[in-house]
Amino acid sequence: MSSPKQELIAYRLKRAQEALDDAESDLEQERLNSAANRVYYATFYAATALLATRDLSSSRHSGVIGLFYRHFVQTGDFPSELAQHLGRAFEMRTNTDYKDFSFPDSVKVHEQYEHARSFVQKVEELLQTT
């Protein structure tokens, strides 16, 4: 039987995978704003899954990002070059969700999608060792 913490982690990882699947579908249909949103949420949910291993959370996206950097990147537990994509995905999502007439570059959204896949994969690897 799994603990409530393990269930929360599994739930958040499932949400990350679903967001990646949604982003892939959106990219295939050239729905770039939606893809940018789903790319960010894939990394966000993965980051919150990792934070849950240490009973950490925040009600704000910037808080999640800050906690993630403080507890996983600065400690060397998560590669900083890969972690940078969480912040970039957040910025891209914020622009596409909240700025009128925001049209993200297709190449950048596709690149960010690939980074998000790597980010989620790394989180999954780390969760297997914790």
GUNU-591855 format. One record per residue (C-alpha): residue number from 1; residue in one letter; x, y, z. Coordinates in Angstrom, 3 decimals, m for minus. Layout:
<site><seq>NUM</seq><type>a</type><east>X</east><north>Y</north><up>Z</up></site>
...
REM end
This chain:
<site><seq>1</seq><type>m</type><east>0.000</east><north>0.000</north><up>0.000</up></site>
<site><seq>2</seq><type>s</type><east>1.319</east><north>3.418</north><up>m0.857</up></site>
<site><seq>3</seq><type>s</type><east>1.435</east><north>6.411</north><up>1.430</up></site>
<site><seq>4</seq><type>p</type><east>m0.449</east><north>9.657</north><up>0.794</up></site>
<site><seq>5</seq><type>k</type><east>2.882</east><north>11.272</north><up>m0.137</up></site>
<site><seq>6</seq><type>q</type><east>3.617</east><north>8.561</north><up>m2.712</up></site>
<site><seq>7</seq><type>e</type><east>0.117</east><north>8.961</north><up>m4.142</up></site>
<site><seq>8</seq><type>l</type><east>0.608</east><north>12.733</north><up>m4.444</up></site>
<site><seq>9</seq><type>i</type><east>3.944</east><north>12.282</north><up>m6.194</up></site>
<site><seq>10</seq><type>a</type><east>2.464</east><north>9.725</north><up>m8.609</up></site>
<site><seq>11</seq><type>y</type><east>m0.511</east><north>12.015</north><up>m9.285</up></site>
<site><seq>12</seq><type>r</type><east>1.726</east><north>14.973</north><up>m10.075</up></site>
<site><seq>13</seq><type>l</type><east>3.918</east><north>12.883</north><up>m12.377</up></site>
<site><seq>14</seq><type>k</type><east>0.817</east><north>11.670</north><up>m14.182</up></site>
<site><seq>15</seq><type>r</type><east>m0.270</east><north>15.286</north><up>m14.654</up></site>
<site><seq>16</seq><type>a</type><east>3.190</east><north>16.106</north><up>m16.029</up></site>
<site><seq>17</seq><type>q</type><east>2.959</east><north>13.271</north><up>m18.547</up></site>
<site><seq>18</seq><type>e</type><east>m0.558</east><north>14.303</north><up>m19.568</up></site>
<site><seq>19</seq><type>a</type><east>0.622</east><north>17.876</north><up>m20.090</up></site>
<site><seq>20</seq><type>l</type><east>3.457</east><north>16.600</north><up>m22.302</up></site>
<site><seq>21</seq><type>d</type><east>0.965</east><north>14.540</north><up>m24.310</up></site>
<site><seq>22</seq><type>d</type><east>m1.297</east><north>17.578</north><up>m24.667</up></site>
<site><seq>23</seq><type>a</type><east>1.647</east><north>19.736</north><up>m25.769</up></site>
<site><seq>24</seq><type>e</type><east>2.646</east><north>17.201</north><up>m28.396</up></site>
<site><seq>25</seq><type>s</type><east>m0.889</east><north>17.149</north><up>m29.781</up></site>
<site><seq>26</seq><type>d</type><east>m1.062</east><north>20.942</north><up>m29.740</up></site>
<site><seq>27</seq><type>l</type><east>2.246</east><north>21.180</north><up>m31.601</up></site>
<site><seq>28</seq><type>e</type><east>1.047</east><north>18.755</north><up>m34.258</up></site>
<site><seq>29</seq><type>q</type><east>m1.934</east><north>21.033</north><up>m34.829</up></site>
<site><seq>30</seq><type>e</type><east>0.169</east><north>24.237</north><up>m34.607</up></site>
<site><seq>31</seq><type>r</type><east>m1.722</east><north>25.470</north><up>m31.538</up></site>
<site><seq>32</seq><type>l</type><east>1.349</east><north>27.209</north><up>m30.210</up></site>
<site><seq>33</seq><type>n</type><east>m0.191</east><north>29.183</north><up>m27.347</up></site>
<site><seq>34</seq><type>s</type><east>m1.792</east><north>26.076</north><up>m25.932</up></site>
<site><seq>35</seq><type>a</type><east>1.403</east><north>24.066</north><up>m26.472</up></site>
<site><seq>36</seq><type>a</type><east>3.420</east><north>26.681</north><up>m24.583</up></site>
<site><seq>37</seq><type>n</type><east>0.964</east><north>26.442</north><up>m21.691</up></site>
<site><seq>38</seq><type>r</type><east>1.117</east><north>22.648</north><up>m21.571</up></site>
<site><seq>39</seq><type>v</type><east>4.926</east><north>22.619</north><up>m21.855</up></site>
<site><seq>40</seq><type>y</type><east>5.180</east><north>24.819</north><up>m18.788</up></site>
<site><seq>41</seq><type>y</type><east>2.706</east><north>22.765</north><up>m16.809</up></site>
<site><seq>42</seq><type>a</type><east>4.594</east><north>19.577</north><up>m17.622</up></site>
<site><seq>43</seq><type>t</type><east>7.712</east><north>21.018</north><up>m15.974</up></site>
<site><seq>44</seq><type>f</type><east>5.686</east><north>22.602</north><up>m13.171</up></site>
<site><seq>45</seq><type>y</type><east>3.934</east><north>19.364</north><up>m12.205</up></site>
<site><seq>46</seq><type>a</type><east>7.211</east><north>17.454</north><up>m12.372</up></site>
<site><seq>47</seq><type>a</type><east>8.884</east><north>20.038</north><up>m10.134</up></site>
<site><seq>48</seq><type>t</type><east>6.028</east><north>19.851</north><up>m7.615</up></site>
<site><seq>49</seq><type>a</type><east>6.323</east><north>16.050</north><up>m7.598</up></site>
<site><seq>50</seq><type>l</type><east>9.971</east><north>16.369</north><up>m6.635</up></site>
<site><seq>51</seq><type>l</type><east>9.184</east><north>19.025</north><up>m4.035</up></site>
<site><seq>52</seq><type>a</type><east>6.647</east><north>16.685</north><up>m2.463</up></site>
<site><seq>53</seq><type>t</type><east>9.450</east><north>14.256</north><up>m1.627</up></site>
<site><seq>54</seq><type>r</type><east>10.647</east><north>16.850</north><up>0.883</up></site>
<site><seq>55</seq><type>d</type><east>7.180</east><north>18.007</north><up>1.962</up></site>
<site><seq>56</seq><type>l</type><east>7.668</east><north>21.354</north><up>0.218</up></site>
<site><seq>57</seq><type>s</type><east>5.006</east><north>23.336</north><up>m1.598</up></site>
<site><seq>58</seq><type>s</type><east>3.928</east><north>26.838</north><up>m2.487</up></site>
<site><seq>59</seq><type>s</type><east>0.652</east><north>28.388</north><up>m3.581</up></site>
<site><seq>60</seq><type>r</type><east>2.486</east><north>30.570</north><up>m6.113</up></site>
<site><seq>61</seq><type>h</type><east>4.256</east><north>29.479</north><up>m9.276</up></site>
<site><seq>62</seq><type>s</type><east>7.229</east><north>31.689</north><up>m8.459</up></site>
<site><seq>63</seq><type>g</type><east>7.331</east><north>30.061</north><up>m5.035</up></site>
<site><seq>64</seq><type>v</type><east>7.474</east><north>26.591</north><up>m6.561</up></site>
<site><seq>65</seq><type>i</type><east>10.279</east><north>27.679</north><up>m8.878</up></site>
<site><seq>66</seq><type>g</type><east>12.189</east><north>29.269</north><up>m5.991</up></site>
<site><seq>67</seq><type>l</type><east>11.819</east><north>26.206</north><up>m3.775</up></site>
<site><seq>68</seq><type>f</type><east>12.858</east><north>23.944</north><up>m6.621</up></site>
<site><seq>69</seq><type>y</type><east>16.035</east><north>25.944</north><up>m7.217</up></site>
<site><seq>70</seq><type>r</type><east>16.842</east><north>26.229</north><up>m3.517</up></site>
<site><seq>71</seq><type>h</type><east>16.299</east><north>22.582</north><up>m2.619</up></site>
<site><seq>72</seq><type>f</type><east>17.305</east><north>20.745</north><up>m5.788</up></site>
<site><seq>73</seq><type>v</type><east>19.420</east><north>22.912</north><up>m8.078</up></site>
<site><seq>74</seq><type>q</type><east>21.600</east><north>24.766</north><up>m5.576</up></site>
<site><seq>75</seq><type>t</type><east>22.272</east><north>21.489</north><up>m3.783</up></site>
<site><seq>76</seq><type>g</type><east>23.430</east><north>19.861</north><up>m7.012</up></site>
<site><seq>77</seq><type>d</type><east>20.619</east><north>17.294</north><up>m6.976</up></site>
<site><seq>78</seq><type>f</type><east>19.205</east><north>18.574</north><up>m10.270</up></site>
<site><seq>79</seq><type>p</type><east>21.284</east><north>19.843</north><up>m13.224</up></site>
<site><seq>80</seq><type>s</type><east>21.190</east><north>23.639</north><up>m13.397</up></site>
<site><seq>81</seq><type>e</type><east>21.283</east><north>23.724</north><up>m17.219</up></site>
<site><seq>82</seq><type>l</type><east>18.126</east><north>21.596</north><up>m17.326</up></site>
<site><seq>83</seq><type>a</type><east>16.479</east><north>23.470</north><up>m14.463</up></site>
<site><seq>84</seq><type>q</type><east>16.758</east><north>26.740</north><up>m16.402</up></site>
<site><seq>85</seq><type>h</type><east>14.033</east><north>25.472</north><up>m18.699</up></site>
<site><seq>86</seq><type>l</type><east>11.480</east><north>25.586</north><up>m15.888</up></site>
<site><seq>87</seq><type>g</type><east>11.935</east><north>29.353</north><up>m15.677</up></site>
<site><seq>88</seq><type>r</type><east>11.977</east><north>29.749</north><up>m19.442</up></site>
<site><seq>89</seq><type>a</type><east>8.812</east><north>27.703</north><up>m19.816</up></site>
<site><seq>90</seq><type>f</type><east>7.177</east><north>29.834</north><up>m17.116</up></site>
<site><seq>91</seq><type>e</type><east>8.122</east><north>33.030</north><up>m18.938</up></site>
<site><seq>92</seq><type>m</type><east>6.874</east><north>31.705</north><up>m22.279</up></site>
<site><seq>93</seq><type>r</type><east>3.607</east><north>30.519</north><up>m20.724</up></site>
<site><seq>94</seq><type>t</type><east>3.079</east><north>33.845</north><up>m18.968</up></site>
<site><seq>95</seq><type>n</type><east>3.587</east><north>35.751</north><up>m22.215</up></site>
<site><seq>96</seq><type>t</type><east>1.287</east><north>33.537</north><up>m24.259</up></site>
<site><seq>97</seq><type>d</type><east>m1.422</east><north>33.324</north><up>m21.607</up></site>
<site><seq>98</seq><type>y</type><east>m1.538</east><north>36.938</north><up>m20.489</up></site>
<site><seq>99</seq><type>k</type><east>m0.293</east><north>39.184</north><up>m23.279</up></site>
<site><seq>100</seq><type>d</type><east>m2.674</east><north>40.101</north><up>m26.046</up></site>
<site><seq>101</seq><type>f</type><east>m1.518</east><north>39.320</north><up>m29.558</up></site>
<site><seq>102</seq><type>s</type><east>1.266</east><north>37.086</north><up>m28.293</up></site>
<site><seq>103</seq><type>f</type><east>2.363</east><north>34.664</north><up>m30.981</up></site>
<site><seq>104</seq><type>p</type><east>5.138</east><north>32.369</north><up>m29.823</up></site>
<site><seq>105</seq><type>d</type><east>7.803</east><north>31.270</north><up>m32.247</up></site>
<site><seq>106</seq><type>s</type><east>7.148</east><north>27.719</north><up>m33.448</up></site>
<site><seq>107</seq><type>v</type><east>10.797</east><north>26.713</north><up>m33.238</up></site>
<site><seq>108</seq><type>k</type><east>11.090</east><north>27.976</north><up>m29.661</up></site>
<site><seq>109</seq><type>v</type><east>7.948</east><north>26.164</north><up>m28.544</up></site>
<site><seq>110</seq><type>h</type><east>9.169</east><north>22.940</north><up>m30.148</up></site>
<site><seq>111</seq><type>e</type><east>12.561</east><north>23.363</north><up>m28.468</up></site>
<site><seq>112</seq><type>q</type><east>10.951</east><north>24.069</north><up>m25.108</up></site>
<site><seq>113</seq><type>y</type><east>8.807</east><north>20.946</north><up>m25.545</up></site>
<site><seq>114</seq><type>e</type><east>11.951</east><north>18.838</north><up>m25.974</up></site>
<site><seq>115</seq><type>h</type><east>13.490</east><north>20.446</north><up>m22.894</up></site>
<site><seq>116</seq><type>a</type><east>10.307</east><north>19.738</north><up>m20.934</up></site>
<site><seq>117</seq><type>r</type><east>10.486</east><north>16.071</north><up>m21.944</up></site>
<site><seq>118</seq><type>s</type><east>14.069</east><north>15.927</north><up>m20.652</up></site>
<site><seq>119</seq><type>f</type><east>13.074</east><north>17.770</north><up>m17.474</up></site>
<site><seq>120</seq><type>v</type><east>10.253</east><north>15.339</north><up>m16.698</up></site>
<site><seq>121</seq><type>q</type><east>12.473</east><north>12.367</north><up>m17.507</up></site>
<site><seq>122</seq><type>k</type><east>15.163</east><north>13.624</north><up>m15.107</up></site>
<site><seq>123</seq><type>v</type><east>12.581</east><north>14.088</north><up>m12.352</up></site>
<site><seq>124</seq><type>e</type><east>11.355</east><north>10.532</north><up>m12.936</up></site>
<site><seq>125</seq><type>e</type><east>14.943</east><north>9.254</north><up>m12.678</up></site>
<site><seq>126</seq><type>l</type><east>15.490</east><north>11.112</north><up>m9.424</up></site>
<site><seq>127</seq><type>l</type><east>12.241</east><north>9.822</north><up>m7.976</up></site>
<site><seq>128</seq><type>q</type><east>13.347</east><north>6.253</north><up>m8.646</up></site>
<site><seq>129</seq><type>t</type><east>16.400</east><north>6.809</north><up>m6.461</up></site>
<site><seq>130</seq><type>t</type><east>14.584</east><north>8.507</north><up>m3.572</up></site>
REM end
